[in-house]
Amino acid sequence: METTKKTTALKGGEWIIKESNPFDTFIPEDFDEEQKMVMEMCDQFVTAEILPVIERIEKLEPGLMPSLVQKAGEQGLLSTSFPEKYGGLGKDFITSTIVNEGLGGGYSFSVAIAAHTGIGSLPILYFGTEAQKDKYIPKLASGEWKGAYGLTEPNSGSDALGAKSTAKLSDDGKYYILNGQKCWITNGGFADVYTVFAKIDGDKFTGFIVERGMEGFTQGPEEHKMGIKGSSTVQLYFQDCKVPVENVLGEIGKGHIIAFNILNIGRLKLCAATLGGAKKAADVSTQYAIDREQFKISISRFGAIKHKLAEMAIRMFVCESALYRTAKWIDDAEHTLEAEGKTFAEALLGAAEEFAIECAMLKVYGSETLDFVVDEGLQIHGGNGFSDEYQISRAYRDSRINRIYEGTNEINRLLTVDMVLKRAMKGKLDLMGPAMAVQKELMSIPDFNSDDEGAFVKERKYIANFKKSILMVAGAAVQKLMMSLDKEQEILMNIADMSIEVFNAESVLLRVMKLAETKGETATNVHADIMRTYIYDAADRINKAGKDALNGFSEGDELRMMHIGLKRFTKVEPFNSKDARRRIADKMIADKGYRF
C-alpha cells in the first residue's frame, strides 16, 4: 500500500471507511517552535503562579481566582485564538488546544480558565453582534471581565432544551424579563458576564447576555463539592430580571444552536485539559515511585508498579495522538471554510461541527484516561495517597467531575453513534457500501496471504479489520433493530466503545508510522512498544464490546456466524506486552515522568 502521497481531507467519521495516511496526520512532534514555547509558558505559569497558592485557591479566598485569571490574561493565555481586532492573539486552533493542555495541570484553576475562555466567552465571540463583540470580547480577552455560562437547571441537565427559565418582552419593548434558576454555574460567584438561556413566550429557546448587577439577578452561596473545590460554583436566580433587548444573543428561538455548537469545541478542549492533568499526575506518581522504598529498594523497580506506570504512559500517548490528529482536522477545515468566504465564527463552528463525532469520543477517552491515571497514581502512593498532604489526593478528587460535565460520558457515547448513523442516512457518510462488503466477506473463505510489504504491515491490517468489526456489528444492529435502535442504549454504547478503541488505535499507529519515517524506526522503539501494546489490548476490548452488542439483538446461526466474523476481525498475533510495558516504564523512570 502506498502511504507517501497526499490524500484528500477526511470528513468527520470518514476514518471508519477510509484508510488514513500518516503523512497527512498531524502529531505532537510536529509542533513548531512557537507552539513549543506556548506549552512551556503554560507549564511555567502553573508552576510559578498556581501550585504555590493552591491551598488558598481551594479555600475560595475572596478575589484570588479572579486575580489569577486576570494575570493569565496579561500573559495572553485567555485569548490565544481570539481575533486580533478584539484584543486576541489570532493564533490557530492547535495553539489554543495546546494552551488548554498546558494549563490542565492547574487543578481548580484550569476549570476556571477553561470555563472563561470556552463557554464563558465563545458564545459571544461566535454568535454576538458586532456591537456585542466590541463591548465584551476585548475585556474577556484581557481578563478584566470574567465569563460564565448558564444552561443547566435543577431539572434539566442532559436534556438542556427542557429548561424552565422564561423570558417575556416588557410592555415598553426595551427589556426581556427573565425568570428562573440556573445551577452548577462555574465561575458564577465572580463572573461579570453570563450567557444565559431561557424560553421566550414559553417555547423559543434563546440565549441572553446577562451582566452582574442587572436588576433582578442574584446568586446563591458557593456549593460544597467533592472535588475542584477552588472552582466557584453557584446557583443563579432571575426574578423579573431586566435584560436589554440588545442583549439577546443570536437569533430568537435558536439558542440550541449556540448551546450545542459551543459544546463541540468544549469537548475537545476538555480532552486537552484532562490530558494535561494526567501528565502532571503521572509525573508526581513516577517521582514518588522512584523515591519510595520498600524492602530496601525503590518500588519503581517492582513489576507491578512498572505495569501501572507503563499503562499510564500508553493511555496518555494514545490520547495525545487522537487529540492533535483531530485538532488539525478542525484547523484545516476552518481554513478551508474561511477560504470559501465564511466568517471567522462560521468557519470554526462549521469545522467543529464537521468533527463533532471525534470531539465526543475525545471527551470520553480524555476524561477516562485522567481517571485511570489518578486512580493508579493514588495506588502507587499507597496510604499516603489518601492524605491531603499529597498532590495525588487532590488530583483524584478533581478528576471525577470530567466524566459528567460537557455532556456525561454516557451521553457522548450515545451521540457518537447517533451522529454517525444520521450522517449515513443523509448520504454524508457512505457506510452502506463498506458494510455490505463486510457482510459479503463474512460468507467467503478468509485470505491469510498478504502482498503488502514495508513497515507496520501487520498493524495496518489489524486496524483495517477492526474497522470491519464496527461495520459488521453496527450494520447488523441497524438492519435488525431499525427504528428501535435508539432505545437500545447498551448496544449503542458497545458500538461507541468499539469506535473509540479503533480511532485511538489508528491514531497511535499513524503517529508511530510518521515518527519511524522521519526519525528512523530505532529512534521510535518505545513508541512502537506503546502502539503495539495498545493495539494488542484493544483487540480484546473491541471483541468484548462487539460480542455484548451482538448478543443483545441476534441469535441462532446468524449470531454464531457473526461471532466467527468478529473473532476473525479482532484476531492479533501473540505479543509479549509484559516486556514492552517494562521498557515503557523504564523510560518513564529514567525521565522522571511522561516525556514521550
C-alpha positions in Angstrom: 0.0 0.0 0.0 1.3 3.5 -0.9 1.3 5.8 2.0 3.5 8.7 1.0 1.3 10.6 -1.4 -1.2 13.2 -0.2 -4.8 12.2 0.1 -8.0 14.3 0.1 -9.1 15.5 3.5 -11.3 13.2 5.5 -14.8 14.3 6.6 -16.0 13.7 10.1 -16.5 10.0 10.8 -14.9 9.0 7.4 -11.9 7.3 9.1 -14.3 4.4 9.7 -14.4 3.6 6.0 -11.2 5.0 4.6 -7.5 4.4 5.4 -5.6 7.4 6.6 -2.2 8.5 5.6 0.5 9.0 8.3 2.0 11.9 6.3 -1.3 13.8 6.3 -1.6 13.2 10.1 -0.6 15.9 12.5 1.3 14.6 15.6 2.6 16.4 18.6 6.1 16.1 17.3 5.0 18.5 14.5 4.6 21.4 16.9 6.5 24.4 15.6 8.9 26.4 17.9 6.2 29.0 18.8 3.8 26.2 19.8 6.5 24.6 22.0 7.1 27.9 23.6 3.4 28.3 24.4 3.3 24.9 26.0 6.4 25.8 28.1 4.9 29.2 29.1 1.7 27.5 30.3 3.7 25.0 32.3 5.7 27.8 33.9 2.5 29.7 34.7 1.0 26.7 36.5 4.3 26.0 38.4 5.0 29.6 39.4 1.6 31.2 39.9 -0.9 28.4 40.7 0.7 25.5 42.6 2.2 27.7 45.3 -1.2 29.1 46.2 -3.3 26.0 45.5 -4.4 25.7 49.2 -5.6 29.3 49.2 -7.5 28.6 45.9 -9.1 25.6 47.4 -10.4 27.7 50.3 -12.0 30.1 47.9 -10.0 33.0 49.2 -12.0 36.1 48.0 -10.6 37.8 45.0 -7.8 35.2 44.4 -9.2 33.3 41.5 -10.3 36.4 39.6 -6.8 37.9 40.1 -5.2 34.8 38.7 -7.5 34.7 35.7 -6.6 38.3 35.0 -2.9 37.5 35.4 -3.3 34.8 32.8 -5.0 37.3 30.6 -2.0 39.7 30.9 0.2 36.9 29.6 -2.1 36.3 26.6 -3.3 32.9 27.8 -7.0 33.8 27.7 -7.2 35.0 24.1 -4.9 32.7 22.1 -7.3 32.2 19.2 -9.5 35.3 19.6 -9.1 37.6 16.5 -6.6 40.4 16.9 -9.4 43.0 16.2 -10.9 42.1 19.6 -7.6 42.1 21.5 -6.8 38.4 20.9 -3.6 36.9 19.6 -5.2 35.4 16.5 -3.4 32.0 16.8 -4.5 28.8 15.2 -6.8 26.1 16.7 -3.9 23.8 17.6 -2.2 26.5 19.6 -5.3 27.2 21.6 -5.6 23.4 22.2 -2.0 23.4 23.5 -3.0 26.2 26.0 -5.8 24.0 27.3 -3.5 21.1 27.8 -0.7 23.2 29.2 -3.0 24.7 31.9 -4.7 21.4 32.5 -2.5 20.5 35.5 -3.7 23.6 37.4 -6.5 21.8 39.3 -9.4 24.2 40.1 -7.7 27.0 38.2 -7.7 25.0 35.0 -11.5 24.6 35.4 -12.0 28.4 35.9 -9.8 29.2 32.8 -11.5 26.6 30.6 -14.9 27.9 31.5 -13.9 31.5 31.0 -12.2 31.0 27.6 -14.7 28.5 26.4 -18.3 28.6 27.3 -17.9 31.9 29.1 -16.6 33.8 26.0 -17.1 31.8 22.8 -20.9 32.2 22.6 -20.5 36.0 22.3 -17.5 35.7 20.0 -19.3 33.4 17.6 -22.9 34.5 17.9 -22.8 38.0 19.1 -23.5 41.1 17.0 -20.6 43.4 16.2 -21.7 45.8 18.9 -21.8 42.9 21.4 -18.4 41.6 20.4 -16.9 45.1 20.6 -18.3 45.6 24.0 -17.5 42.3 25.7 -14.7 40.4 23.9 -11.8 42.7 24.5 -12.5 42.8 28.2 -13.0 39.0 28.3 -9.8 38.5 26.3 -7.8 40.6 28.7 -9.3 39.1 31.8 -10.7 42.4 33.0 -14.1 40.8 32.8 -14.7 37.1 33.6 -17.2 34.9 31.8 -19.7 32.2 32.8 -22.4 30.2 31.2 -25.9 29.4 32.5 -27.6 26.4 30.8 -28.2 23.7 33.4 -31.2 23.9 35.7 -32.3 21.7 38.7 -34.5 19.6 36.4 -32.7 19.8 33.1 -29.1 18.6 32.7 -28.5 16.4 29.7 -32.0 17.5 28.5 -30.9 21.1 28.1 -34.0 22.0 26.0 -36.2 21.0 28.9 -35.2 24.2 30.7 -38.0 26.0 32.5 -36.5 29.6 32.7 -38.7 32.1 30.8 -38.2 35.4 29.1 -41.0 37.9 28.3 -40.8 41.1 26.4 -41.6 44.1 28.6 -44.6 46.3 27.8 -42.3 49.1 26.5 -40.3 46.7 24.3 -37.0 47.7 25.8 -36.3 44.6 28.0 -36.8 40.9 28.3 -37.9 40.0 31.8 -36.1 36.8 32.8 -37.5 34.4 35.5 -35.9 31.1 36.5 -32.9 29.4 38.1 -29.6 28.0 36.9 -27.4 25.6 38.8 -23.8 24.3 38.8 -22.5 27.6 37.2 -18.7 27.5 37.0 -17.2 31.0 37.7 -20.7 32.0 38.8 -19.5 33.6 42.1 -17.2 36.2 40.5 -18.1 36.4 36.7 -19.0 39.8 35.2 -20.7 38.4 32.1 -23.0 35.4 31.7 -24.5 33.6 28.7 -27.9 32.5 30.0 -30.6 30.5 28.2 -34.4 30.9 28.6 -37.6 30.3 26.6 -39.3 33.4 25.2 -43.1 33.0 25.4 -42.5 29.5 26.8 -41.1 27.9 23.7 -38.5 29.9 21.9 -35.2 28.7 23.5 -32.9 31.8 23.3 -29.5 33.0 24.6 -29.1 36.2 26.5 -26.0 38.2 27.7 -26.6 39.0 31.4 -24.3 41.2 33.3 -23.6 41.1 37.0 -25.6 43.9 38.7 -28.6 43.7 36.4 -31.8 44.4 38.3 -33.4 41.1 39.5 -30.3 39.0 39.1 -28.8 37.3 42.2 -26.7 34.3 43.0 -26.6 31.7 45.7 -23.8 30.6 48.0 -20.8 28.6 46.9 -21.5 24.9 46.5 -19.6 22.4 48.7 -18.2 19.9 46.2 -16.3 16.6 46.3 -13.5 18.0 44.1 -12.5 21.2 42.2 -13.1 22.9 45.5 -11.4 26.1 44.4 -13.7 26.5 41.4 -16.5 28.9 42.1 -19.8 27.1 41.6 -23.1 28.8 42.5 -26.8 28.9 41.5 -28.1 31.9 39.6 -31.6 33.3 40.3 -33.6 35.5 38.0 -36.6 37.3 39.5 -38.1 39.7 36.9 -34.5 40.3 35.8 -34.4 43.1 33.2 -32.2 42.3 30.3 -32.0 44.9 27.5 -33.3 43.7 24.1 -29.9 44.4 22.6 -28.5 41.6 24.8 -30.3 38.9 23.0 -27.6 36.5 21.8 -28.1 35.1 18.3 -31.5 34.5 16.8 -34.6 34.2 18.9 -35.6 30.6 19.2 -32.2 29.4 18.0 -30.5 29.1 21.4 -29.9 25.4 20.9 -27.6 26.2 18.0 -25.4 28.2 20.4 -25.5 25.6 23.2 -24.7 22.6 21.1 -22.1 24.1 18.8 -20.1 25.5 21.7 -20.1 22.1 23.3 -18.3 20.5 20.3 -15.3 22.7 20.8 -15.6 22.4 24.6 -15.4 18.6 24.4 -12.1 18.6 22.5 -10.7 21.3 24.8 -11.8 19.2 27.8 -9.8 16.3 26.4 -6.8 18.6 26.2 -7.2 19.8 29.8 -7.6 16.2 31.1 -4.5 15.2 29.2 -2.5 18.0 30.8 -3.8 16.9 34.3 -3.0 13.3 33.6 0.6 14.2 32.7 1.0 16.2 35.9 -0.4 13.3 38.0 1.8 10.8 36.1 4.9 12.9 36.8 4.1 13.1 40.5 3.4 9.4 40.7 6.6 8.4 38.9 8.7 10.6 41.2 7.0 9.1 44.2 7.7 5.6 42.9 11.3 6.4 42.4 11.7 7.9 45.9 9.6 5.4 47.9 11.5 2.4 49.2 10.1 -0.9 50.4 12.2 -4.0 51.3 15.2 -1.6 50.9 14.7 -1.0 47.2 12.8 1.7 45.2 9.2 0.5 44.4 9.8 1.7 40.8 11.8 -1.5 40.3 8.8 -3.7 41.0 7.0 -5.2 38.0 3.5 -4.4 39.4 4.5 -0.7 39.7 6.1 -0.7 36.2 2.8 -2.1 34.8 0.9 0.9 36.3 3.4 3.5 35.1 3.5 2.0 31.6 -0.3 1.8 31.3 -0.4 5.5 32.3 2.1 6.3 29.5 0.2 4.2 26.9 -3.1 5.9 27.5 -1.7 9.4 27.6 0.3 8.8 24.4 -2.7 7.4 22.6 -4.9 10.2 23.9 -2.4 12.8 22.7 -2.2 11.1 19.3 -6.0 11.2 18.8 -6.4 14.7 20.2 -3.9 16.5 18.0 -4.9 14.5 14.9 -8.4 15.8 15.4 -7.3 19.4 16.3 -5.5 19.6 13.0 -8.6 18.3 11.1 -10.6 21.1 12.7 -7.8 23.7 12.0 -7.6 22.6 8.3 -11.4 22.6 7.9 -11.6 26.1 9.5 -9.1 27.5 6.9 -10.9 25.8 4.0 -14.3 27.3 5.1 -12.7 30.8 5.5 -11.2 30.5 2.0 -14.7 29.8 0.8 -15.9 33.1 2.2 -17.2 32.0 5.7 -16.7 34.4 8.6 -14.3 33.6 11.4 -17.2 32.3 13.6 -18.9 30.4 10.8 -15.6 28.7 9.8 -14.6 27.5 13.3 -18.2 26.4 14.2 -18.6 24.6 10.9 -15.2 22.9 11.3 -16.0 21.8 14.9 -19.5 20.5 13.8 -17.9 18.5 11.0 -15.8 16.7 13.6 -18.4 16.6 16.4 -18.2 12.7 16.4 -14.5 12.8 17.1 -14.9 15.6 19.7 -17.4 13.4 21.6 -15.1 10.4 21.5 -12.1 12.5 22.7 -14.2 13.9 25.7 -14.9 10.3 26.8 -11.4 9.0 26.3 -9.6 12.0 27.8 -11.7 12.1 31.0 -11.4 8.3 31.4 -7.7 8.5 30.9 -7.3 11.1 33.6 -9.5 9.0 35.9 -7.3 6.0 35.3 -4.0 7.8 35.8 -5.1 9.5 39.1 -6.6 6.2 40.4 -3.4 4.2 39.7 -1.3 7.1 40.8 -3.0 7.1 44.2 -2.5 3.3 44.4 1.2 3.8 43.8 1.2 6.3 46.7 -0.4 3.7 48.9 -1.8 5.0 52.2 0.0 8.3 51.7 -2.2 8.9 48.6 -5.2 9.1 50.9 -3.7 12.1 52.7 -4.4 15.6 51.6 -0.7 16.3 52.1 0.0 14.7 48.7 -1.0 16.2 45.4 -2.4 13.0 44.1 -5.2 13.1 46.6 -6.4 16.4 45.1 -5.9 15.2 41.6 -8.1 12.1 42.4 -10.9 14.2 43.7 -10.8 16.8 41.0 -10.7 14.3 38.2 -14.2 12.8 38.8 -16.2 15.7 37.5 -14.8 15.4 34.0 -16.9 12.4 33.1 -20.0 14.4 34.0 -19.8 17.9 32.5 -19.7 18.9 28.8 -22.2 16.1 28.4 -21.9 12.9 30.5 -19.7 10.2 29.0 -22.9 8.1 28.5 -24.5 10.9 26.5 -21.3 11.4 24.5 -21.2 7.6 23.7 -24.8 7.7 22.5 -24.1 10.9 20.5 -21.1 9.3 18.8 -23.2 6.5 17.2 -26.2 8.7 16.7 -24.2 11.2 14.7 -22.6 8.6 12.5 -25.9 6.9 11.7 -27.6 10.3 10.9 -24.8 11.2 8.6 -25.1 7.9 6.9 -28.9 8.3 6.4 -28.4 11.8 5.0 -25.8 10.4 2.5 -22.9 12.4 4.0 -21.2 9.2 5.0 -21.2 6.1 2.8 -21.5 3.3 5.4 -23.8 1.1 3.3 -21.3 0.1 0.7 -18.5 -0.8 3.1 -21.0 -2.6 5.4 -22.3 -4.7 2.6 -18.7 -5.6 1.5 -18.0 -6.8 5.1 -21.2 -8.9 5.0 -20.0 -10.4 1.7 -16.6 -11.1 3.2 -18.2 -13.0 6.1 -19.5 -15.5 3.7 -16.2 -16.0 1.9 -13.1 -18.0 2.9 -10.6 -15.9 4.7 -7.5 -14.8 2.8 -4.5 -15.2 5.0 -2.0 -14.1 2.4 -0.8 -10.6 2.1 1.0 -8.9 -0.8 1.8 -5.8 1.2 5.4 -5.1 2.2 7.0 -2.5 4.4 6.9 -1.4 8.0 3.9 -2.0 10.2 2.0 -4.2 7.7 0.5 -6.3 10.4 -0.7 -3.4 12.4 -2.3 -1.7 9.4 -4.1 -5.0 8.7 -5.3 -5.1 12.3 -6.8 -1.6 12.1 -8.5 -2.4 8.8 -10.1 -5.5 10.3 -11.1 -3.6 13.5 -13.0 -1.2 11.2 -14.7 -4.1 9.6 -15.8 -5.3 13.1 -17.6 -1.9 13.7 -19.3 -2.0 10.3 -20.4 -5.6 10.8 -21.9 -5.0 14.3 -23.4 -1.6 13.6 -24.7 -2.7 10.2 -26.4 -5.8 11.7 -27.8 -3.7 14.6 -29.4 -1.2 12.1 -30.8 -4.0 9.9 -32.2 -5.9 12.9 -33.5 -3.1 15.1 -34.3 -0.4 12.6 -36.1 2.5 14.2 -36.0 1.0 17.7 -32.1 1.1 17.8 -32.2 4.5 19.6 -33.9 2.8 22.6 -31.1 0.1 22.9 -28.6 2.3 24.7 -26.5 -0.6 25.8 -25.9 -1.7 22.2 -25.2 1.9 21.1 -22.6 2.3 23.9 -21.0 -1.0 22.9 -20.6 0.3 19.3 -19.3 3.6 20.6 -16.7 1.8 22.7 -15.6 -0.2 19.6 -15.3 3.1 17.7 -13.3 4.9 20.4 -10.8 2.0 20.5 -10.4 1.8 16.8 -10.0 5.6 16.3 -7.4 5.6 19.1 -5.6 2.5 17.7 -5.4 4.1 14.2 -4.3 7.4 15.6 -1.4 6.0 17.6 -0.4 3.7 14.6 -0.3 6.7 12.3 1.8 8.7 14.7 4.4 5.9 15.1 4.5 5.3 11.3 5.2 9.0 10.8 7.9 9.0 13.5 9.5 5.9 12.1 9.7 7.6 8.7 11.0 10.9 9.9 13.2 9.8 12.8 14.0 6.2 11.9 12.5 3.1 13.4 15.2 2.5 16.0 14.6 6.0 17.4 10.9 5.1 18.0 11.2 1.7 19.6 9.5 2.7 22.8 6.8 4.4 20.8 6.3 1.2 18.8 6.0 -0.6 22.2 3.2 1.7 23.2 1.4 1.3 19.9 1.7 -2.5 19.8 0.6 -2.9 23.4 -2.4 -0.7 22.9 -3.5 -2.5 19.7 -2.9 -5.9 21.3 -5.2 -4.9 24.3 -7.7 -3.0 22.2 -8.3 -6.2 20.1 -9.8 -7.9 23.2 -11.8 -4.8 24.2 -13.3 -4.4 20.7 -14.1 -8.1 20.7 -15.8 -8.0 24.1 -17.9 -4.9 23.2 -18.8 -6.4 19.8 -19.9 -9.7 21.4 -22.0 -7.9 24.0 -23.7 -5.9 21.3 -24.4 -8.9 19.0 -25.7 -11.0 21.9 -28.2 -8.2 22.6 -30.1 -8.5 19.4 -29.1 -11.6 17.4 -29.4 -15.3 18.0 -29.0 -18.8 16.4 -26.9 -19.4 13.2 -26.8 -15.7 12.4 -25.3 -14.9 15.8 -22.8 -17.8 15.5 -21.7 -16.6 12.1 -21.2 -13.0 13.3 -19.2 -14.3 16.4 -16.9 -16.1 14.0 -16.6 -12.9 11.9 -15.9 -10.8 15.0 -13.2 -13.3 16.1 -11.6 -13.1 12.6 -11.7 -9.2 12.6 -10.2 -8.9 16.1 -7.5 -11.6 15.8 -4.0 -10.4 16.6 -0.8 -12.4 16.9 0.7 -13.2 20.4 2.7 -10.3 21.8 4.9 -10.0 24.9 3.2 -7.0 26.4 4.9 -7.6 29.8 8.4 -6.8 28.4 7.0 -4.0 26.3 5.5 -2.4 29.3 8.7 -2.8 31.3 10.6 -0.9 28.5 7.9 1.9 28.6 8.1 2.1 32.4 11.9 2.2 32.3 11.7 5.3 30.1 9.2 6.9 32.5 11.5 6.2 35.4 14.7 7.4 33.6 12.9 10.6 32.6 11.2 11.0 36.0 7.8 11.4 34.3 6.0 11.4 31.0 8.5 12.6 28.3 7.3 10.8 25.2 
